[in-house]
Amino acid sequence: MRCVLTDSGLVDSQIGDVLVDVNGETLLLDPCGAAFLPAHRTLVFADLHFEKGSAYARGRQFLPPYDTAATLLRVSRAAARHQPTRIIALGDSFHDGGAADRMGDGERALLAAIGAEWIWIAGNHDPAPPAWLGGTIAQEYRLGGLIFRHEPQLMFQPGEVAGHLHPCATVTKWGRGVRRRCFVSDGLRLVMPSFGAYTGGLDVGDPAIGSLFAGPFHAYMLGRARVYAIARRLVS
């Protein structure tokens, strides 16, 4: 189902997903926060931040130590649904340089069980992803009309798909606000939501996001079972 914004500015897909065009390529935006390219059998995640919980514990900020397993289980469910031949992780897959060494055997087994070719994009948190991951490690990756990288560039490049900014949007109605992670796109570039269990977010109204788009753009908010397309004027 292709999403079309109405005068109200809000459309939800009856099947949960939303299809968008980015520089001539069709992407399916999944409510879990992943994007799938049907024509290329490719699934995309951003900012997995494995082992963020254990990193915080080292600084004596104790969080439940299950974030990596929880994130990998969500990745596994998305992969089982879409059956990709290729998975692209858009950087900051590991929260810090030692995160890969802190992954337990169970988490490594979960990762190994996801049967697809992996493309690991280097991020600012993990500029040198560990070689034991397998797959391909790259600074950026081109596929069709798209270029995948971790951090969006201020110099506009059509087809850029990036993460890093962890976009979130808030919709307020009747005095109550709802804040959700979101995709952001103007049809020429796409910023992905963070996928990790413990990642925060940056409002789409922040100049770091708004300055990336020369004209109108839309936020595609993640609901529990649907993606909601929100006109820019209705979100903050």
N, C-alpha and C positions, 0 to 999 in steps of 0.2 A: 504494500500500500504506500503510495507516494503522499507525503505530508504536504498540505497546502494551508497556509495561514489564512484565517478569515478576518473579518473586521474586528472581531472580538480579540484577536491576537493569540488565541489559544486553541490548539487542536490536539487531540490525543488519538493515537492509532488504536483501532479496534483489535489489532493482533499483537500489540505490545511494542513492536519495533517501528522505527521510522526510516524511510529511505531518503537519502539526500544525494545530490550531485555535487562533487567537488572537482572542479577543473575537468569535467567530462567523464569522471569515474563515479560509479554508483557505490555508495557505502550504506550498509544497513547498520543503524545505531541500536544496539541491544540495551535493554533496561539495566543490565548488569554493569554497563560502563565500557564494554568492548565495542569495537567496530569490525564489521565483516565485509569483505569485498567479494561478492559472489563470483564475479567474472574471473577472479584470480585465486579463488579458494584460500583466501588469506584472512587471518584473524589478527586484530591489533589491540594491544593493551598499552597503557602508559603508567609509569610511576608505580610499580609494584611494591617497592620499598620493603623487600624481604628483610627480616630481622631488625625492624625498627624497635620492636618491644625489647629485645635483648640489648640494643644500643642504649636505650633509655635506662635499663636496669643497671648498666655499668656506671651511669651517672646518678644512681640511687633514686631514679624516678621509676617506681615499680608499676608496670602494667601487666595484665595477664599475658603470659609468654606464648600465645597461640596465634599471633597475627600471621606468621608465614604459612602455617598450615591452613588457616582460614582463607587466606588469599589464594593459595594453590588449589584448594577445593573449588573455589569460584571459577578459577581459570579452567579447571578440569571440566566443570559443568558446561561452561561456554564452549569448550572444544568438543565435548560430546554432542552438543546441540548442533554446531555448525559444521563439524567434520572437516576442518581445514587441512590442507596439505602444507601450509606455511603459517607460522606465527611470528609476528613482529612485536618485540618488546621495546618501547620507545625510551629507553634510558631510565636511570634511577631504579633499576630492577632490584638492586641491593642498596640498603640504606647507607652503608659506609664501606670502606675498604676491607674491613675484616668480617663483614656480614656473611660472605660465602662460607668462610671457615666455621662460623657458628651454626650453620644449618645442620640440623640433626639428620640421622639416617632416614627417618620417616619422611621428612620434608624432601630430601633428595630423591627418595623412591617415588613420591608423588609427582615430582618434576619429570623424572625419567619415564614415567608411565604415560605422559602426554605425547602421543605419537604424532609428531609433525616436525618439519624442518624449522628450526628456530633461527631467527635473525635478532641478535642482541645489539641494540644501539647503545653506544656509550653515553652516559649521563654525567652531570656534574658531581653526583654522589658516588658514581661507579665509573670513572673514566677508563678503567682497565678491567672489564668483567673477566672472571677467571676462565682459563682455557678449558677446565673440566666440564664446563657447561655443554660443550659441543656446539654444533651449528656454526653460524657465521657471526663474528663480532665486527662491527663497522661503526664509523662516525655518522653515516647516513646511508639510506638505501632507496633506490629508485625502482618504481614498479608502475608500469603504464604511465598515466599522466600525473602521478603523485611522487613526491619526495618525502621520505620519512626521516625525521631527526628528533633529537630530544627537545631542544630549546628553539622556539620560534624566532625567526630573524626579523629585525626591524626593517631591513631591506626586503621589500615584497617580492615573493617568488610564487607564481601560481602553482597550485597543487601541493603546497606544503601541509603536511600532517605532523603535528608536534604535541608534546606534553608539557611538562615542567611547571606550568602555571597553576595547575590544580583548580580549574574554574568551578565556581559555584554560583547559583542564582537564587534570589529570594523573590517570591511573589507574595504580596500582601492583599488580603481581602477581608472586609469586615473587621479590620483592626488586628487581624492575626496574620503572621508571616510564616511561610513555609520555605525552608532553605534546603537545596539539594545540589549535589554535584551535577555538572552539565557538560555537554559538548557545546562548542561555540563555532559558528561557521557563517560565512557570507557567500558560500558557493564557490569561492576560489581558494580558500584555505580552511583548515580545520584544526582547532585546539581540543585535545582529548581530556576527559576528566581523569583524575588519578584513580587507580584501581586498588591500591593497597589498603589494608584494613585500618591502619592508624594514620592515614594521611589527612591533612587539613585541606583548606580551600581558600581561594582568592575570589572576591566578588567580581562578576563580569563588568561592573561599573568602574573598576580600578583602571587607571590609565595604562597599566602594564598590559592589559588585555585590549581595552578600547583603542589604543594607539596602533594596534596591528591591523585594523580594518579602516579603509578609507571611506566606506559608506555604511549603510545599514547592515547589521548582522543579527543573527538569532541565537538564542540559547535553547538547547534541547535538554530539558531537565529530566533526571532519572526518577521515575516513580517506583513504587514497589513492583509493579508488573507492566508498566507502560513508560514510554518516552513521551514527554509533553513538549511540544514546540511552542515557544513563548516569544512574542514580539519583543524587541529590545526595549520599547517604551514601557513595558509592563514589569521589567525586572530590575533589580539593583544588585 
